[in-house]
Amino acid sequence: MADKQPMSREAYRQQQANDKRHHNKADQQAHATIKTDTITEAKIKRLKRKLNWAILIVIILIVIVYIILFKA
């Protein structure tokens, strides 16, 4: 069996820096996913509100046309 040589300080520091960079990338990706989900939910909420207003306006216009056509 080959005995493992202990790492030099420089190699250890480099390994720690690489591990830290990898961990930061994973955190950034998770944060980006959460941020994207939040933005998507906000856009959906705004779109729902606009759709509700559009439906209300169409119903009001239909009632106005009905009144104008059949009142005379």
N, CA, C, O and CB atoms as a CASP TS submission, in Angstrom:
PFRMAT TS
TARGET T0000
AUTHOR 0000-0000-0000
METHOD Language model
MODEL 1
PARENT N/A
ATOM      1  N   MET     1       0.831  -1.187   0.000  1.00  0.00           N
ATOM      2  CA  MET     1       0.000   0.000   0.000  1.00  0.00           C
ATOM      3  C   MET     1       0.868   1.241   0.000  1.00  0.00           C
ATOM      4  O   MET     1       1.902   1.297   0.667  1.00  0.00           O
ATOM      5  CB  MET     1      -0.941   0.003   1.201  1.00  0.00           C
ATOM      6  N   ALA     2       0.442   2.212  -0.743  1.00  0.00           N
ATOM      7  CA  ALA     2       1.196   3.465  -0.811  1.00  0.00           C
ATOM      8  C   ALA     2       0.700   4.392   0.283  1.00  0.00           C
ATOM      9  O   ALA     2      -0.499   4.626   0.435  1.00  0.00           O
ATOM     10  CB  ALA     2       1.057   4.135  -2.211  1.00  0.00           C
ATOM     11  N   ASP     3       1.640   4.905   1.030  1.00  0.00           N
ATOM     12  CA  ASP     3       1.285   5.871   2.068  1.00  0.00           C
ATOM     13  C   ASP     3       1.047   7.227   1.420  1.00  0.00           C
ATOM     14  O   ASP     3       1.823   7.653   0.565  1.00  0.00           O
ATOM     15  CB  ASP     3       2.397   5.964   3.155  1.00  0.00           C
ATOM     16  N   LYS     4      -0.031   7.911   1.826  1.00  0.00           N
ATOM     17  CA  LYS     4      -0.322   9.232   1.287  1.00  0.00           C
ATOM     18  C   LYS     4       0.558  10.255   1.980  1.00  0.00           C
ATOM     19  O   LYS     4       0.692  10.274   3.203  1.00  0.00           O
ATOM     20  CB  LYS     4      -1.819   9.588   1.457  1.00  0.00           C
ATOM     21  N   GLN     5       1.140  11.087   1.172  1.00  0.00           N
ATOM     22  CA  GLN     5       1.937  12.182   1.717  1.00  0.00           C
ATOM     23  C   GLN     5       0.996  13.289   2.178  1.00  0.00           C
ATOM     24  O   GLN     5      -0.004  13.561   1.513  1.00  0.00           O
ATOM     25  CB  GLN     5       2.955  12.717   0.663  1.00  0.00           C
ATOM     26  N   PRO     6       1.294  13.926   3.292  1.00  0.00           N
ATOM     27  CA  PRO     6       0.444  15.041   3.704  1.00  0.00           C
ATOM     28  C   PRO     6       0.539  16.178   2.690  1.00  0.00           C
ATOM     29  O   PRO     6       1.570  16.366   2.044  1.00  0.00           O
ATOM     30  CB  PRO     6       0.841  15.540   5.113  1.00  0.00           C
ATOM     31  N   MET     7      -0.534  16.921   2.564  1.00  0.00           N
ATOM     32  CA  MET     7      -0.566  18.031   1.622  1.00  0.00           C
ATOM     33  C   MET     7       0.298  19.173   2.116  1.00  0.00           C
ATOM     34  O   MET     7       0.442  19.408   3.316  1.00  0.00           O
ATOM     35  CB  MET     7      -1.998  18.509   1.400  1.00  0.00           C
ATOM     36  N   SER     8       0.862  19.869   1.155  1.00  0.00           N
ATOM     37  CA  SER     8       1.588  21.076   1.526  1.00  0.00           C
ATOM     38  C   SER     8       0.570  22.151   1.869  1.00  0.00           C
ATOM     39  O   SER     8      -0.604  22.040   1.517  1.00  0.00           O
ATOM     40  CB  SER     8       2.542  21.545   0.381  1.00  0.00           C
ATOM     41  N   ARG     9       1.020  23.184   2.552  1.00  0.00           N
ATOM     42  CA  ARG     9       0.118  24.282   2.915  1.00  0.00           C
ATOM     43  C   ARG     9      -0.496  24.920   1.671  1.00  0.00           C
ATOM     44  O   ARG     9      -1.686  25.234   1.644  1.00  0.00           O
ATOM     45  CB  ARG     9       0.868  25.344   3.735  1.00  0.00           C
ATOM     46  N   GLU    10       0.323  25.103   0.653  1.00  0.00           N
ATOM     47  CA  GLU    10      -0.150  25.734  -0.575  1.00  0.00           C
ATOM     48  C   GLU    10      -1.229  24.889  -1.243  1.00  0.00           C
ATOM     49  O   GLU    10      -2.249  25.415  -1.690  1.00  0.00           O
ATOM     50  CB  GLU    10       1.015  25.962  -1.542  1.00  0.00           C
ATOM     51  N   ALA    11      -1.003  23.580  -1.310  1.00  0.00           N
ATOM     52  CA  ALA    11      -1.975  22.689  -1.932  1.00  0.00           C
ATOM     53  C   ALA    11      -3.274  22.670  -1.129  1.00  0.00           C
ATOM     54  O   ALA    11      -4.364  22.654  -1.701  1.00  0.00           O
ATOM     55  CB  ALA    11      -1.402  21.267  -2.057  1.00  0.00           C
ATOM     56  N   TYR    12      -3.151  22.672   0.193  1.00  0.00           N
ATOM     57  CA  TYR    12      -4.327  22.679   1.059  1.00  0.00           C
ATOM     58  C   TYR    12      -5.131  23.960   0.858  1.00  0.00           C
ATOM     59  O   TYR    12      -6.355  23.910   0.734  1.00  0.00           O
ATOM     60  CB  TYR    12      -3.913  22.534   2.533  1.00  0.00           C
ATOM     61  N   ARG    13      -4.460  25.095   0.826  1.00  0.00           N
ATOM     62  CA  ARG    13      -5.134  26.385   0.626  1.00  0.00           C
ATOM     63  C   ARG    13      -5.816  26.429  -0.738  1.00  0.00           C
ATOM     64  O   ARG    13      -6.929  26.941  -0.865  1.00  0.00           O
ATOM     65  CB  ARG    13      -4.129  27.550   0.754  1.00  0.00           C
ATOM     66  N   GLN    14      -5.149  25.895  -1.751  1.00  0.00           N
ATOM     67  CA  GLN    14      -5.728  25.882  -3.088  1.00  0.00           C
ATOM     68  C   GLN    14      -6.980  24.998  -3.116  1.00  0.00           C
ATOM     69  O   GLN    14      -7.987  25.356  -3.727  1.00  0.00           O
ATOM     70  CB  GLN    14      -4.690  25.388  -4.120  1.00  0.00           C
ATOM     71  N   GLN    15      -6.907  23.858  -2.458  1.00  0.00           N
ATOM     72  CA  GLN    15      -8.063  22.970  -2.394  1.00  0.00           C
ATOM     73  C   GLN    15      -9.225  23.657  -1.665  1.00  0.00           C
ATOM     74  O   GLN    15     -10.374  23.560  -2.096  1.00  0.00           O
ATOM     75  CB  GLN    15      -7.688  21.646  -1.687  1.00  0.00           C
ATOM     76  N   GLN    16      -8.925  24.343  -0.572  1.00  0.00           N
ATOM     77  CA  GLN    16      -9.968  25.046   0.173  1.00  0.00           C
ATOM     78  C   GLN    16     -10.611  26.145  -0.678  1.00  0.00           C
ATOM     79  O   GLN    16     -11.827  26.330  -0.648  1.00  0.00           O
ATOM     80  CB  GLN    16      -9.386  25.647   1.460  1.00  0.00           C
ATOM     81  N   ALA    17      -9.787  26.867  -1.430  1.00  0.00           N
ATOM     82  CA  ALA    17     -10.300  27.930  -2.298  1.00  0.00           C
ATOM     83  C   ALA    17     -11.196  27.342  -3.380  1.00  0.00           C
ATOM     84  O   ALA    17     -12.245  27.913  -3.681  1.00  0.00           O
ATOM     85  CB  ALA    17      -9.138  28.722  -2.939  1.00  0.00           C
ATOM     86  N   ASN    18     -10.810  26.218  -3.969  1.00  0.00           N
ATOM     87  CA  ASN    18     -11.624  25.565  -4.993  1.00  0.00           C
ATOM     88  C   ASN    18     -12.955  25.097  -4.406  1.00  0.00           C
ATOM     89  O   ASN    18     -14.006  25.265  -5.024  1.00  0.00           O
ATOM     90  CB  ASN    18     -10.865  24.374  -5.607  1.00  0.00           C
ATOM     91  N   ASP    19     -12.902  24.514  -3.218  1.00  0.00           N
ATOM     92  CA  ASP    19     -14.128  24.063  -2.563  1.00  0.00           C
ATOM     93  C   ASP    19     -15.053  25.244  -2.277  1.00  0.00           C
ATOM     94  O   ASP    19     -16.268  25.146  -2.449  1.00  0.00           O
ATOM     95  CB  ASP    19     -13.798  23.317  -1.258  1.00  0.00           C
ATOM     96  N   LYS    20     -14.475  26.348  -1.846  1.00  0.00           N
ATOM     97  CA  LYS    20     -15.257  27.535  -1.526  1.00  0.00           C
ATOM     98  C   LYS    20     -15.911  28.105  -2.787  1.00  0.00           C
ATOM     99  O   LYS    20     -17.077  28.500  -2.755  1.00  0.00           O
ATOM    100  CB  LYS    20     -14.369  28.598  -0.857  1.00  0.00           C
ATOM    101  N   ARG    21     -15.160  28.149  -3.905  1.00  0.00           N
ATOM    102  CA  ARG    21     -15.712  28.653  -5.166  1.00  0.00           C
ATOM    103  C   ARG    21     -16.864  27.782  -5.633  1.00  0.00           C
ATOM    104  O   ARG    21     -17.889  28.289  -6.089  1.00  0.00           O
ATOM    105  CB  ARG    21     -14.626  28.714  -6.248  1.00  0.00           C
ATOM    106  N   HIS    22     -16.694  26.469  -5.518  1.00  0.00           N
ATOM    107  CA  HIS    22     -17.751  25.543  -5.930  1.00  0.00           C
ATOM    108  C   HIS    22     -18.995  25.741  -5.073  1.00  0.00           C
ATOM    109  O   HIS    22     -20.113  25.728  -5.586  1.00  0.00           O
ATOM    110  CB  HIS    22     -17.263  24.082  -5.834  1.00  0.00           C
ATOM    111  N   HIS    23     -18.803  25.925  -3.774  1.00  0.00           N
ATOM    112  CA  HIS    23     -19.922  26.128  -2.856  1.00  0.00           C
ATOM    113  C   HIS    23     -20.632  27.440  -3.180  1.00  0.00           C
ATOM    114  O   HIS    23     -21.862  27.488  -3.153  1.00  0.00           O
ATOM    115  CB  HIS    23     -19.433  26.124  -1.389  1.00  0.00           C
ATOM    116  N   ASN    24     -19.894  28.501  -3.483  1.00  0.00           N
ATOM    117  CA  ASN    24     -20.491  29.791  -3.817  1.00  0.00           C
ATOM    118  C   ASN    24     -21.317  29.700  -5.094  1.00  0.00           C
ATOM    119  O   ASN    24     -22.384  30.307  -5.179  1.00  0.00           O
ATOM    120  CB  ASN    24     -19.405  30.856  -3.970  1.00  0.00           C
ATOM    121  N   LYS    25     -20.841  28.947  -6.092  1.00  0.00           N
ATOM    122  CA  LYS    25     -21.599  28.786  -7.340  1.00  0.00           C
ATOM    123  C   LYS    25     -22.926  28.096  -7.068  1.00  0.00           C
ATOM    124  O   LYS    25     -23.954  28.482  -7.625  1.00  0.00           O
ATOM    125  CB  LYS    25     -20.785  27.982  -8.376  1.00  0.00           C
ATOM    126  N   ALA    26     -22.912  27.085  -6.219  1.00  0.00           N
ATOM    127  CA  ALA    26     -24.146  26.367  -5.894  1.00  0.00           C
ATOM    128  C   ALA    26     -25.118  27.306  -5.172  1.00  0.00           C
ATOM    129  O   ALA    26     -26.317  27.283  -5.448  1.00  0.00           O
ATOM    130  CB  ALA    26     -23.842  25.117  -5.018  1.00  0.00           C
ATOM    131  N   ASP    27     -24.613  28.127  -4.253  1.00  0.00           N
ATOM    132  CA  ASP    27     -25.458  29.091  -3.547  1.00  0.00           C
ATOM    133  C   ASP    27     -26.042  30.112  -4.514  1.00  0.00           C
ATOM    134  O   ASP    27     -27.216  30.465  -4.410  1.00  0.00           O
ATOM    135  CB  ASP    27     -24.660  29.803  -2.448  1.00  0.00           C
ATOM    136  N   GLN    28     -25.233  30.585  -5.449  1.00  0.00           N
ATOM    137  CA  GLN    28     -25.708  31.569  -6.421  1.00  0.00           C
ATOM    138  C   GLN    28     -26.786  30.978  -7.313  1.00  0.00           C
ATOM    139  O   GLN    28     -27.766  31.653  -7.629  1.00  0.00           O
ATOM    140  CB  GLN    28     -24.549  32.083  -7.272  1.00  0.00           C
ATOM    141  N   GLN    29     -26.618  29.733  -7.721  1.00  0.00           N
ATOM    142  CA  GLN    29     -27.620  29.088  -8.565  1.00  0.00           C
ATOM    143  C   GLN    29     -28.932  28.910  -7.805  1.00  0.00           C
ATOM    144  O   GLN    29     -30.010  29.127  -8.359  1.00  0.00           O
ATOM    145  CB  GLN    29     -27.106  27.728  -9.065  1.00  0.00           C
ATOM    146  N   ALA    30     -28.839  28.518  -6.544  1.00  0.00           N
ATOM    147  CA  ALA    30     -30.043  28.346  -5.736  1.00  0.00           C
ATOM    148  C   ALA    30     -30.740  29.689  -5.541  1.00  0.00           C
ATOM    149  O   ALA    30     -31.964  29.782  -5.632  1.00  0.00           O
ATOM    150  CB  ALA    30     -29.698  27.714  -4.370  1.00  0.00           C
ATOM    151  N   HIS    31     -29.947  30.728  -5.273  1.00  0.00           N
ATOM    152  CA  HIS    31     -30.506  32.072  -5.086  1.00  0.00           C
ATOM    153  C   HIS    31     -31.160  32.564  -6.373  1.00  0.00           C
ATOM    154  O   HIS    31     -32.228  33.176  -6.330  1.00  0.00           O
ATOM    155  CB  HIS    31     -29.406  33.061  -4.636  1.00  0.00           C
ATOM    156  N   ALA    32     -30.534  32.305  -7.510  1.00  0.00           N
ATOM    157  CA  ALA    32     -31.082  32.722  -8.801  1.00  0.00           C
ATOM    158  C   ALA    32     -32.397  32.006  -9.081  1.00  0.00           C
ATOM    159  O   ALA    32     -33.331  32.605  -9.613  1.00  0.00           O
ATOM    160  CB  ALA    32     -30.077  32.446  -9.931  1.00  0.00           C
ATOM    161  N   THR    33     -32.470  30.739  -8.727  1.00  0.00           N
ATOM    162  CA  THR    33     -33.706  29.977  -8.922  1.00  0.00           C
ATOM    163  C   THR    33     -34.828  30.541  -8.072  1.00  0.00           C
ATOM    164  O   THR    33     -35.952  30.697  -8.549  1.00  0.00           O
ATOM    165  CB  THR    33     -33.488  28.501  -8.588  1.00  0.00           C
ATOM    166  N   ILE    34     -34.536  30.845  -6.825  1.00  0.00           N
ATOM    167  CA  ILE    34     -35.541  31.413  -5.928  1.00  0.00           C
ATOM    168  C   ILE    34     -35.993  32.775  -6.439  1.00  0.00           C
ATOM    169  O   ILE    34     -37.185  33.081  -6.432  1.00  0.00           O
ATOM    170  CB  ILE    34     -34.987  31.535  -4.493  1.00  0.00           C
ATOM    171  N   LYS    35     -35.040  33.594  -6.883  1.00  0.00           N
ATOM    172  CA  LYS    35     -35.354  34.929  -7.389  1.00  0.00           C
ATOM    173  C   LYS    35     -36.222  34.821  -8.641  1.00  0.00           C
ATOM    174  O   LYS    35     -37.184  35.574  -8.794  1.00  0.00           O
ATOM    175  CB  LYS    35     -34.056  35.719  -7.694  1.00  0.00           C
ATOM    176  N   THR    36     -35.892  33.895  -9.530  1.00  0.00           N
ATOM    177  CA  THR    36     -36.670  33.695 -10.756  1.00  0.00           C
ATOM    178  C   THR    36     -38.090  33.258 -10.421  1.00  0.00           C
ATOM    179  O   THR    36     -39.044  33.740 -11.032  1.00  0.00           O
ATOM    180  CB  THR    36     -35.993  32.651 -11.665  1.00  0.00           C
ATOM    181  N   ASP    37     -38.242  32.349  -9.456  1.00  0.00           N
ATOM    182  CA  ASP    37     -39.572  31.892  -9.052  1.00  0.00           C
ATOM    183  C   ASP    37     -40.393  33.048  -8.493  1.00  0.00           C
ATOM    184  O   ASP    37     -41.585  33.158  -8.782  1.00  0.00           O
ATOM    185  CB  ASP    37     -39.463  30.769  -8.009  1.00  0.00           C
ATOM    186  N   THR    38     -39.767  33.908  -7.698  1.00  0.00           N
ATOM    187  CA  THR    38     -40.462  35.055  -7.109  1.00  0.00           C
ATOM    188  C   THR    38     -40.903  36.022  -8.194  1.00  0.00           C
ATOM    189  O   THR    38     -42.030  36.518  -8.163  1.00  0.00           O
ATOM    190  CB  THR    38     -39.562  35.774  -6.090  1.00  0.00           C
ATOM    191  N   ILE    39     -40.032  36.295  -9.148  1.00  0.00           N
ATOM    192  CA  ILE    39     -40.371  37.197 -10.247  1.00  0.00           C
ATOM    193  C   ILE    39     -41.501  36.613 -11.076  1.00  0.00           C
ATOM    194  O   ILE    39     -42.420  37.333 -11.467  1.00  0.00           O
ATOM    195  CB  ILE    39     -39.144  37.465 -11.132  1.00  0.00           C
ATOM    196  N   THR    40     -41.443  35.312 -11.347  1.00  0.00           N
ATOM    197  CA  THR    40     -42.491  34.652 -12.129  1.00  0.00           C
ATOM    198  C   THR    40     -43.835  34.748 -11.421  1.00  0.00           C
ATOM    199  O   THR    40     -44.855  35.019 -12.055  1.00  0.00           O
ATOM    200  CB  THR    40     -42.130  33.179 -12.380  1.00  0.00           C
ATOM    201  N   GLU    41     -43.843  34.527 -10.114  1.00  0.00           N
ATOM    202  CA  GLU    41     -45.089  34.614  -9.352  1.00  0.00           C
ATOM    203  C   GLU    41     -45.656  36.027  -9.402  1.00  0.00           C
ATOM    204  O   GLU    41     -46.868  36.201  -9.523  1.00  0.00           O
ATOM    205  CB  GLU    41     -44.861  34.188  -7.895  1.00  0.00           C
ATOM    206  N   ALA    42     -44.798  37.033  -9.311  1.00  0.00           N
ATOM    207  CA  ALA    42     -45.255  38.416  -9.373  1.00  0.00           C
ATOM    208  C   ALA    42     -45.845  38.737 -10.744  1.00  0.00           C
ATOM    209  O   ALA    42     -46.864  39.421 -10.836  1.00  0.00           O
ATOM    210  CB  ALA    42     -44.102  39.373  -9.058  1.00  0.00           C
ATOM    211  N   LYS    43     -45.212  38.248 -11.804  1.00  0.00           N
ATOM    212  CA  LYS    43     -45.728  38.481 -13.158  1.00  0.00           C
ATOM    213  C   LYS    43     -47.083  37.804 -13.342  1.00  0.00           C
ATOM    214  O   LYS    43     -47.985  38.382 -13.947  1.00  0.00           O
ATOM    215  CB  LYS    43     -44.730  37.968 -14.215  1.00  0.00           C
ATOM    216  N   ILE    44     -47.231  36.603 -12.834  1.00  0.00           N
ATOM    217  CA  ILE    44     -48.497  35.880 -12.943  1.00  0.00           C
ATOM    218  C   ILE    44     -49.596  36.638 -12.201  1.00  0.00           C
ATOM    219  O   ILE    44     -50.720  36.752 -12.689  1.00  0.00           O
ATOM    220  CB  ILE    44     -48.358  34.443 -12.383  1.00  0.00           C
ATOM    221  N   LYS    45     -49.261  37.153 -11.025  1.00  0.00           N
ATOM    222  CA  LYS    45     -50.239  37.901 -10.234  1.00  0.00           C
ATOM    223  C   LYS    45     -50.703  39.147 -10.986  1.00  0.00           C
ATOM    224  O   LYS    45     -51.898  39.440 -11.022  1.00  0.00           O
ATOM    225  CB  LYS    45     -49.642  38.294  -8.872  1.00  0.00           C
ATOM    226  N   ARG    46     -49.751  39.889 -11.592  1.00  0.00           N
ATOM    227  CA  ARG    46     -50.112  41.079 -12.368  1.00  0.00           C
ATOM    228  C   ARG    46     -50.979  40.720 -13.574  1.00  0.00           C
ATOM    229  O   ARG    46     -51.949  41.412 -13.883  1.00  0.00           O
ATOM    230  CB  ARG    46     -48.849  41.811 -12.832  1.00  0.00           C
ATOM    231  N   LEU    47     -50.618  39.642 -14.243  1.00  0.00           N
ATOM    232  CA  LEU    47     -51.376  39.211 -15.418  1.00  0.00           C
ATOM    233  C   LEU    47     -52.801  38.812 -15.039  1.00  0.00           C
ATOM    234  O   LEU    47     -53.741  39.117 -15.772  1.00  0.00           O
ATOM    235  CB  LEU    47     -50.667  38.038 -16.109  1.00  0.00           C
ATOM    236  N   LYS    48     -52.969  38.141 -13.912  1.00  0.00           N
ATOM    237  CA  LYS    48     -54.300  37.770 -13.437  1.00  0.00           C
ATOM    238  C   LYS    48     -55.145  39.014 -13.168  1.00  0.00           C
ATOM    239  O   LYS    48     -56.323  39.069 -13.519  1.00  0.00           O
ATOM    240  CB  LYS    48     -54.198  36.910 -12.165  1.00  0.00           C
ATOM    241  N   ARG    49     -54.524  40.005 -12.542  1.00  0.00           N
ATOM    242  CA  ARG    49     -55.246  41.242 -12.239  1.00  0.00           C
ATOM    243  C   ARG    49     -55.693  41.942 -13.528  1.00  0.00           C
ATOM    244  O   ARG    49     -56.826  42.413 -13.618  1.00  0.00           O
ATOM    245  CB  ARG    49     -54.362  42.186 -11.398  1.00  0.00           C
ATOM    246  N   LYS    50     -54.804  42.007 -14.519  1.00  0.00           N
ATOM    247  CA  LYS    50     -55.148  42.631 -15.796  1.00  0.00           C
ATOM    248  C   LYS    50     -56.272  41.856 -16.495  1.00  0.00           C
ATOM    249  O   LYS    50     -57.172  42.459 -17.079  1.00  0.00           O
ATOM    250  CB  LYS    50     -53.906  42.709 -16.706  1.00  0.00           C
ATOM    251  N   LEU    51     -56.217  40.542 -16.436  1.00  0.00           N
ATOM    252  CA  LEU    51     -57.248  39.712 -17.060  1.00  0.00           C
ATOM    253  C   LEU    51     -58.603  39.941 -16.382  1.00  0.00           C
ATOM    254  O   LEU    51     -59.628  40.026 -17.059  1.00  0.00           O
ATOM    255  CB  LEU    51     -56.856  38.217 -16.988  1.00  0.00           C
ATOM    256  N   ASN    52     -58.612  40.040 -15.073  1.00  0.00           N
ATOM    257  CA  ASN    52     -59.859  40.303 -14.355  1.00  0.00           C
ATOM    258  C   ASN    52     -60.452  41.646 -14.773  1.00  0.00           C
ATOM    259  O   ASN    52     -61.661  41.751 -14.979  1.00  0.00           O
ATOM    260  CB  ASN    52     -59.621  40.278 -12.836  1.00  0.00           C
ATOM    261  N   TRP    53     -59.614  42.666 -14.900  1.00  0.00           N
ATOM    262  CA  TRP    53     -60.095  43.979 -15.344  1.00  0.00           C
ATOM    263  C   TRP    53     -60.636  43.904 -16.768  1.00  0.00           C
ATOM    264  O   TRP    53     -61.678  44.488 -17.067  1.00  0.00           O
ATOM    265  CB  TRP    53     -58.969  45.024 -15.261  1.00  0.00           C
ATOM    266  N   ALA    54     -59.945  43.198 -17.636  1.00  0.00           N
ATOM    267  CA  ALA    54     -60.391  43.078 -19.026  1.00  0.00           C
ATOM    268  C   ALA    54     -61.753  42.390 -19.093  1.00  0.00           C
ATOM    269  O   ALA    54     -62.622  42.819 -19.851  1.00  0.00           O
ATOM    270  CB  ALA    54     -59.355  42.296 -19.864  1.00  0.00           C
ATOM    271  N   ILE    55     -61.946  41.349 -18.323  1.00  0.00           N
ATOM    272  CA  ILE    55     -63.232  40.643 -18.296  1.00  0.00           C
ATOM    273  C   ILE    55     -64.335  41.570 -17.789  1.00  0.00           C
ATOM    274  O   ILE    55     -65.427  41.596 -18.356  1.00  0.00           O
ATOM    275  CB  ILE    55     -63.143  39.378 -17.406  1.00  0.00           C
ATOM    276  N   LEU    56     -64.064  42.322 -16.741  1.00  0.00           N
ATOM    277  CA  LEU    56     -65.048  43.256 -16.184  1.00  0.00           C
ATOM    278  C   LEU    56     -65.438  44.316 -17.214  1.00  0.00           C
ATOM    279  O   LEU    56     -66.619  44.623 -17.380  1.00  0.00           O
ATOM    280  CB  LEU    56     -64.491  43.930 -14.916  1.00  0.00           C
ATOM    281  N   ILE    57     -64.449  44.868 -17.898  1.00  0.00           N
ATOM    282  CA  ILE    57     -64.724  45.888 -18.917  1.00  0.00           C
ATOM    283  C   ILE    57     -65.562  45.308 -20.053  1.00  0.00           C
ATOM    284  O   ILE    57     -66.498  45.960 -20.517  1.00  0.00           O
ATOM    285  CB  ILE    57     -63.406  46.466 -19.472  1.00  0.00           C
ATOM    286  N   VAL    58     -65.251  44.118 -20.502  1.00  0.00           N
ATOM    287  CA  VAL    58     -66.029  43.482 -21.578  1.00  0.00           C
ATOM    288  C   VAL    58     -67.472  43.267 -21.130  1.00  0.00           C
ATOM    289  O   VAL    58     -68.393  43.520 -21.908  1.00  0.00           O
ATOM    290  CB  VAL    58     -65.389  42.127 -21.993  1.00  0.00           C
ATOM    291  N   ILE    59     -67.692  42.814 -19.912  1.00  0.00           N
ATOM    292  CA  ILE    59     -69.051  42.596 -19.404  1.00  0.00           C
ATOM    293  C   ILE    59     -69.816  43.918 -19.358  1.00  0.00           C
ATOM    294  O   ILE    59     -70.978  43.972 -19.760  1.00  0.00           O
ATOM    295  CB  ILE    59     -69.011  41.949 -17.997  1.00  0.00           C
ATOM    296  N   ILE    60     -69.174  44.985 -18.872  1.00  0.00           N
ATOM    297  CA  ILE    60     -69.823  46.302 -18.814  1.00  0.00           C
ATOM    298  C   ILE    60     -70.186  46.782 -20.212  1.00  0.00           C
ATOM    299  O   ILE    60     -71.279  47.310 -20.418  1.00  0.00           O
ATOM    300  CB  ILE    60     -68.905  47.332 -18.121  1.00  0.00           C
ATOM    301  N   LEU    61     -69.289  46.608 -21.172  1.00  0.00           N
ATOM    302  CA  LEU    61     -69.577  47.023 -22.547  1.00  0.00           C
ATOM    303  C   LEU    61     -70.721  46.223 -23.156  1.00  0.00           C
ATOM    304  O   LEU    61     -71.534  46.774 -23.898  1.00  0.00           O
ATOM    305  CB  LEU    61     -68.334  46.876 -23.409  1.00  0.00           C
ATOM    306  N   ILE    62     -70.791  44.939 -22.853  1.00  0.00           N
ATOM    307  CA  ILE    62     -71.888  44.109 -23.350  1.00  0.00           C
ATOM    308  C   ILE    62     -73.222  44.612 -22.791  1.00  0.00           C
ATOM    309  O   ILE    62     -74.212  44.705 -23.515  1.00  0.00           O
ATOM    310  CB  ILE    62     -71.664  42.621 -22.970  1.00  0.00           C
ATOM    311  N   VAL    63     -73.234  44.931 -21.504  1.00  0.00           N
ATOM    312  CA  VAL    63     -74.461  45.446 -20.879  1.00  0.00           C
ATOM    313  C   VAL    63     -74.865  46.777 -21.518  1.00  0.00           C
ATOM    314  O   VAL    63     -76.046  46.992 -21.790  1.00  0.00           O
ATOM    315  CB  VAL    63     -74.264  45.624 -19.347  1.00  0.00           C
ATOM    316  N   ILE    64     -73.910  47.666 -21.760  1.00  0.00           N
ATOM    317  CA  ILE    64     -74.200  48.967 -22.384  1.00  0.00           C
ATOM    318  C   ILE    64     -74.788  48.759 -23.786  1.00  0.00           C
ATOM    319  O   ILE    64     -75.785  49.388 -24.139  1.00  0.00           O
ATOM    320  CB  ILE    64     -72.909  49.842 -22.462  1.00  0.00           C
ATOM    321  N   VAL    65     -74.177  47.888 -24.573  1.00  0.00           N
ATOM    322  CA  VAL    65     -74.685  47.611 -25.921  1.00  0.00           C
ATOM    323  C   VAL    65     -76.090  47.020 -25.844  1.00  0.00           C
ATOM    324  O   VAL    65     -76.957  47.400 -26.631  1.00  0.00           O
ATOM    325  CB  VAL    65     -73.737  46.648 -26.676  1.00  0.00           C
ATOM    326  N   TYR    66     -76.324  46.122 -24.937  1.00  0.00           N
ATOM    327  CA  TYR    66     -77.643  45.510 -24.765  1.00  0.00           C
ATOM    328  C   TYR    66     -78.682  46.574 -24.436  1.00  0.00           C
ATOM    329  O   TYR    66     -79.773  46.572 -25.007  1.00  0.00           O
ATOM    330  CB  TYR    66     -77.607  44.438 -23.657  1.00  0.00           C
ATOM    331  N   ILE    67     -78.353  47.484 -23.522  1.00  0.00           N
ATOM    332  CA  ILE    67     -79.274  48.563 -23.140  1.00  0.00           C
ATOM    333  C   ILE    67     -79.575  49.470 -24.342  1.00  0.00           C
ATOM    334  O   ILE    67     -80.730  49.823 -24.582  1.00  0.00           O
ATOM    335  CB  ILE    67     -78.678  49.399 -21.977  1.00  0.00           C
ATOM    336  N   ILE    68     -78.548  49.839 -25.083  1.00  0.00           N
ATOM    337  CA  ILE    68     -78.721  50.731 -26.241  1.00  0.00           C
ATOM    338  C   ILE    68     -79.572  50.050 -27.315  1.00  0.00           C
ATOM    339  O   ILE    68     -80.462  50.687 -27.878  1.00  0.00           O
ATOM    340  CB  ILE    68     -77.341  51.140 -26.830  1.00  0.00           C
ATOM    341  N   LEU    69     -79.328  48.799 -27.605  1.00  0.00           N
ATOM    342  CA  LEU    69     -80.036  48.109 -28.684  1.00  0.00           C
ATOM    343  C   LEU    69     -81.485  47.807 -28.355  1.00  0.00           C
ATOM    344  O   LEU    69     -82.347  47.950 -29.221  1.00  0.00           O
ATOM    345  CB  LEU    69     -79.332  46.835 -29.018  1.00  0.00           C
ATOM    346  N   PHE    70     -81.780  47.392 -27.130  1.00  0.00           N
ATOM    347  CA  PHE    70     -83.113  46.903 -26.823  1.00  0.00           C
ATOM    348  C   PHE    70     -83.963  47.901 -26.042  1.00  0.00           C
ATOM    349  O   PHE    70     -85.124  47.614 -25.750  1.00  0.00           O
ATOM    350  CB  PHE    70     -83.008  45.631 -26.052  1.00  0.00           C
ATOM    351  N   LYS    71     -83.422  49.050 -25.703  1.00  0.00           N
ATOM    352  CA  LYS    71     -84.203  50.073 -25.022  1.00  0.00           C
ATOM    353  C   LYS    71     -85.049  50.844 -26.029  1.00  0.00           C
ATOM    354  O   LYS    71     -86.145  51.302 -25.708  1.00  0.00           O
ATOM    355  CB  LYS    71     -83.285  51.032 -24.245  1.00  0.00           C
ATOM    356  N   ALA    72     -84.538  50.981 -27.234  1.00  0.00           N
ATOM    357  CA  ALA    72     -85.242  51.780 -28.243  1.00  0.00           C
ATOM    358  C   ALA    72     -86.426  51.108 -28.813  1.00  0.00           C
ATOM    359  O   ALA    72     -87.103  51.675 -29.670  1.00  0.00           O
ATOM    360  CB  ALA    72     -84.341  52.134 -29.334  1.00  0.00           C
TER
END
